[in-house]
């Protein structure tokens, strides 16, 4: 089938080209977009905001000639959907967010966007370790992810007043007072970033041997 061949060729192209976006000429634009998107959560319904921004992300990447990053966005979306299928009964907010098939759309799209945005932020920092191996880059991503996760969760809870009532009875992280959830969910929150990063990197190589050689 010609269509199937074209699709496979495009996926192959994305795999070959999928790499951290080291083009710092987009650093300012990315920073402005991320900040404005984050602040808009205070001005409009958060679920509408994340859904609209999610579907505007692909045109933005095409406009900035970074179509290869759509592959990373797809992986972030798969990770987010997988998580929501596992934990969909654990979300019930203090606002009437959209729900489809028992899945709350706010965390679904927020996780996909959050993981992808963190990958973009990391991509601008990654050139610092350009000549380093996978493990050091992995640790850099984890450091950025964990810091941003705690900061976003704390700001969302205190400033944007976004509360997951289904987990309100659980104790949050000490000192920070955020991520009120069962212990297994807290562990999952801190693990999703590393899982996403490793998945992106593994799929960016054609074979496991090449991946292992880069460790």
C-alpha atoms as one frame of an Amber mdcrd trajectory, in Angstrom:
protein
   0.000   0.000   0.000   1.581   3.326  -1.057   0.038   5.174   1.891   1.505
   2.689   4.372   4.936   3.010   2.775   4.785   6.794   2.954   3.720   6.635
   6.617   6.544   4.255   7.473   9.032   6.464   5.659   7.847   9.524   7.595
   8.106   7.669  10.915  11.585   6.528   9.961  12.519  10.109   9.133  11.250
  11.284  12.517  13.255   8.610  14.309  16.430   9.616  12.506  15.867  13.276
  13.128  14.455  13.066  16.636  17.093  14.587  18.843  17.237  17.316  21.478
  16.470  20.665  19.983  19.824  22.331  20.359  18.840  25.248  18.149  19.019
  28.043  20.694  17.443  30.455  18.226  14.107  29.082  19.467  14.988  29.418
  23.158  13.270  32.783  23.621  10.165  31.764  21.639   9.834  28.500  23.572
  10.250  30.303  26.898   7.589  32.886  26.047   5.123  30.245  24.837   5.594
  28.063  27.934   5.275  30.993  30.357   2.175  32.399  28.648   0.578  28.964
  28.504   1.247  28.441  32.191  -0.124  31.858  33.215  -3.247  31.369  31.090
  -4.305  28.660  33.533  -5.167  31.476  35.937  -7.220  33.417  33.399  -9.267
  30.687  31.735 -10.600  27.218  32.476  -7.512  25.034  32.883  -8.973  22.085
  30.974  -9.829  24.265  27.957  -6.359  25.822  28.087  -4.396  22.559  28.025
  -6.583  21.054  25.298  -6.265  24.099  23.026  -2.512  24.413  23.605  -2.032
  20.713  22.945  -3.595  20.962  19.507  -1.694  24.180  18.760   1.635  22.565
  19.613   1.947  20.690  16.320   1.365  23.811  14.157   3.914  25.638  16.349
   6.523  22.940  15.753   5.833  22.982  12.019   6.070  26.779  11.958   9.431
  26.662  13.731  10.642  23.886  11.384  10.934  21.244  14.105   8.529  18.623
  12.790  10.769  15.866  14.129   9.731  16.825  17.677   6.164  15.765  16.914
   7.479  12.256  17.486   8.443  13.218  21.063   5.025  14.810  21.583   3.420
  11.558  20.435   5.445   9.560  22.959   4.486  12.012  25.717   0.846  11.569
  24.735   1.102   7.780  24.874   2.745   7.914  28.306   0.025  10.278  29.532
  -2.811   8.157  28.147  -1.316   5.008  29.657  -1.096   6.722  33.028  -4.673
   7.975  32.882  -5.976   4.520  31.990  -4.267   3.250  35.141  -5.174   6.097
  37.495  -8.338   7.596  36.021 -10.319   6.835  39.181  -7.851   8.852  41.249
  -8.752  12.217  39.710 -11.671  14.387  40.780 -11.058  18.124  40.886 -12.679
  21.074  42.617 -13.750  22.267  39.148 -15.995  20.547  36.617 -13.350  19.604
  34.081 -14.308  17.770  30.906 -14.508  13.990  31.203 -14.664  11.483  28.345
 -14.935   7.717  28.911 -14.303   8.276  32.640 -10.985   9.989  31.839 -10.523
  13.522  33.127  -9.167  15.525  30.196  -7.290  18.076  32.287  -4.610  15.708
  33.664  -4.587  13.763  30.377  -3.550  16.762  28.296  -1.607  18.427  31.121
   0.689  15.417  31.513   1.285  15.166  27.765   2.100  18.869  27.508   4.110
  18.872  30.714   6.362  16.006  29.660   6.887  17.502  26.232   7.564  20.998
  27.597  10.159  19.552  29.972  11.804  17.792  27.033  11.976  21.130  25.202
  13.494  22.832  28.259  15.997  20.014  28.608  16.895  20.235  24.914  18.103
  23.791  25.409  20.284  22.688  28.367  21.544  19.456  26.782  24.359  21.075
  24.724  26.151  21.623  28.045  26.712  17.841  28.075  27.128  17.476  24.310
  30.174  15.238  24.569  28.931  13.297  27.588  27.296   9.871  27.675  23.660
   8.923  28.107  23.769   8.565  31.882  24.858  12.149  32.561  22.210  13.471
  30.165  19.656  11.246  31.881  20.593  12.641  35.292  20.347  16.189  33.930
  16.825  15.504  32.670  15.805  13.958  36.006  17.118  16.986  37.899  15.164
  19.387  35.669  12.047  17.202  35.736  11.910  16.734  39.509  12.495  20.435
  40.213   9.871  21.519  37.688   7.398  18.862  38.857   7.520  20.075  42.455
   7.395  23.739  41.408   4.439  23.285  39.025   2.496  21.121  41.456   3.041
  23.605  44.284   2.092  26.628  42.151  -0.915  24.826  40.699  -2.152  23.890
  44.145  -1.549  27.210  45.905  -1.741  29.885  43.187  -4.083  28.383  40.588
  -6.236  26.650  43.224  -6.298  23.376  41.262  -7.055  20.666  43.816  -7.524
  16.974  43.197 -10.289  16.292  45.706 -10.062  12.546  45.140  -6.656  12.612
  46.814  -7.289  15.448  49.276  -7.171  13.085  52.226  -3.590  12.070  51.550
  -0.550  13.872  52.862   1.465  15.864  50.339   5.226  16.070  50.067   6.916
  17.301  53.260   7.885  21.000  53.220   6.426  21.625  49.751   2.840  20.638
  50.599   1.957  19.433  47.115   1.239  16.189  45.244  -1.427  15.067  47.691
  -1.852  11.462  46.587  -1.317   7.863  47.667   2.334   6.888  47.950   2.216
   4.786  44.788   0.947   7.788  42.813   3.706   9.996  44.174   6.262   7.416
  43.090   4.603   7.264  39.667   4.716  11.068  39.343   8.480  11.130  39.894
   8.967   8.131  37.585   6.978   9.295  34.567   9.598  11.805  33.448  12.482
   9.322  33.456  10.302   6.711  31.714   9.382   9.233  29.028  13.000  10.318
  28.514  14.355   6.778  28.250  11.556   5.820  25.845  12.375   8.791  23.611
  16.056   7.972  23.592  15.636   4.238  23.007  13.263   4.821  20.090  15.616
   7.404  18.597  18.140   4.672  17.800  17.674   2.044  15.129  18.970  -0.820
  17.224  19.772  -1.589  20.854  23.468  -2.064  20.120  23.829   1.533  19.015
  21.951   2.623  22.141  24.229   0.642  24.447  27.299   2.090  22.745  26.123
   5.552  23.780  25.822   4.737  27.467
